Amino acid sequence: MSFLRNNCRLFAVKDPKDLVGFSCGDIDLDEFFANDSFAYANQLLGKTYCYKLKEQPDKVVCAFTLANAGIRVSDLPNARKKKIEADIPHAKTLKDYPAVLIARLGVSSDFKSQNIGSDALKYIKLWFLEPYNKTGCRFVIVDAYNAPTTLSFYQKNGFKPVFSTEQQEMDYRKITNIAELKTRLMFFDLLWMAREGV
């Protein structure tokens, strides 16, 4: 049973008033949704959506920001590239694989531990499969906080790291001056869901 489907409605965020009072308990995420999400929208860099309670339409349960993205073929590690390209026709002619980026995802502190984050991810995945997918989108990607609970959350929802090690990812990003990455690039292949007939 989905809490979001049964108790909430999805809205496109158009005004700062749409997210008043929303806090997920993470300073970076709260700052983004309170301020930066509108700058992203004004610059056409990302679009923010939120779920609000049907019975309390001012109460935001969950918010997320999506943006167009791609995975550059040349940047993929060889093992990952071979697995992805196995079923792609004319794979050698593609320079990028189309993707949607989950730029931010936050669940209100008032609604933690109710599977809401997983519900939101499922909705996003389904949104970019036919018949809703309007342009072609093979992957959902996220730059997840490099923290065990965050990485575990995305892995439980079917996401995999693009790079098998932090060092490999640091080399890809040309990062040499830090000991540990703040985020890890992860992906979900929508073809997995399409083949299951979801």
N, C-alpha and C positions, 0 to 999 in steps of 0.2 A: 504494500500500500504506500502511495506516494503522498507525503505531507504537502508538498508544493502543489501537486495536481488537485488534491482534495480541498485544500484550505486557502490557496493563494491565487492571485492573478499576476500575469507578467505585464510589465509596463516598460516602454522605452523611456529612459530618463531624459527630460528636456529642460529641466530647471533645477537649480540648487535646492529649491523647496521640496523636490521629489525625494530627497535623501536626508531630510532633516531628522536628527535623532538617531541615525543609523551608526552603529559602532560594532565592529567585530572584535575589538580588544587588541588589535595590532595597530600600532601608531602609524606605520607606513601605509597600510591599507586604508585606515580611517582618513588620513590626510589626502590620499589619492581620491577617494570617493567624495569627500567634502569639497575639494578644490580642483585637483588636477583633471578629474574626469571631464569636466566641462571645457577646459582648455583643449583636451584631446579631441572632444567632439567638435569644437569650433574650428580646429585645424584639420578636421576630417581624418584624424589619426586613429580614432577608436570610437565605438558606440557603446554606451552603458545601458544596461537593463537591470530592473529589479523586480523581485517578487514581493507583493504586499498582501497582507491578510485580507481575505474577502470581507470579513466581519469588522475589521479595523483598518480601513484603507490608508490610514496614515502610518501604519506600522510596517516598516521594511524588514523582511525576513532574510533576504539574500540579495546581493548585487554582484554583477559581473560586467566586465568590459571586454569586447571582442574587437579584433582588428584583422585586416587581411595580412597574410604572411606567406612565406614559402620556405621550403627546405632546399638549399642549393645542393645539387647533386655532387658537385666537386668537393664539397665540404664533408660529405659523409665518410665515415670510416669504411674501408673496403668490405668488411663482413656485413655491416648494416646495409650498405648499398646493394650488395648481391641479393640479400633477402627481399628488399623492397622492389628491386627491379625485376625479380623473377617473373612476375605476372604483368608487367607493364609493356604494352606493345610499343615498339620503336623507342625503347628506353634511352638509347644512345642519343636521340635527337633532343631530349629534354634537358634544359639547364636548371630548371626549378620544378619542384613538385608543389602544386597548390595546397595551401593550408589556411586554417583560421587559427589565430593566436588568441588564447585566453590571456589577456593582458593583466587582468586582476579578477579575483574571485574571493568574496568574503561573505560569511554567514554571521548574522547578528548574534552577539553574545547571549541574548535572551533565548536563542533557539539552537544552541550547541547540542551535539550528541543526539540529533534526531534524523541523521542521514540526509540532511538538506543539501550539503555540499555534493554528495553523490547524486542526488536527484537532479541538481542543477547541471552537473556534468553530463548526465544521461540526456537531459533535454537538449543541451548544446550539440551533442553528437547527433541526435536524431534530426535536429534542425538543419544540419548540413548534409543529410542524405536526401535522396529523392522522396517525395516530389518537391521538397522545400529548397533544395540546393539549386540555385539559379545559374551558377557559373562553373561548377566543377570544383570540388574540394576533396582532396584525398586524405588529408591529415588534420588532426586537431593537435596543436602544440602549445606548450606552456613552459615558461621559464620559472620553474618551481623553486621556492626557497630551499636552500640546501640544508634542511633540517630533517632529522629522522621522521618526525611525525608527518611533515608535509610530503616528503618523498613517499612514505608508506601510504598515505592517503591516495596519491595519484596512482601508485602501483596497484592498489586494491581496486582502482577504477579502470584498469587495463592499460595505463600509460607505461611506456618503457623509456629508459634513458637513451638519448641518441648516441651518446658516447659512453663506452663501458667504464671508463675511469675518469676521475677529476683531472688527472694530468693530460689525458687526451683532449678533454674539453678546454683546458687552459691553453694548450698548444693551438687548438682551433681558433680560440678567441684572441690569441697572441697576448696572453696575460702572463707576465713574468714576475711582477712585484708583490704578489700576495701569496700567502701560504695556503689559503682555502677559498674555494669559490663561494660566492653568496647565493648563487642560483645554479640549478642544473636544467639543461634543456631536455624536455621529455616529449614524447609523441604518442598519439593514438591513431592507428590506421583505420579509417572509416570503412575500408573494404572488409575488415573483419566482421563488422555489424551487417554490412550489405549481404555478405555471403550467408549469414545466419538467418536472413529474411526478416530482420527486426524492422 
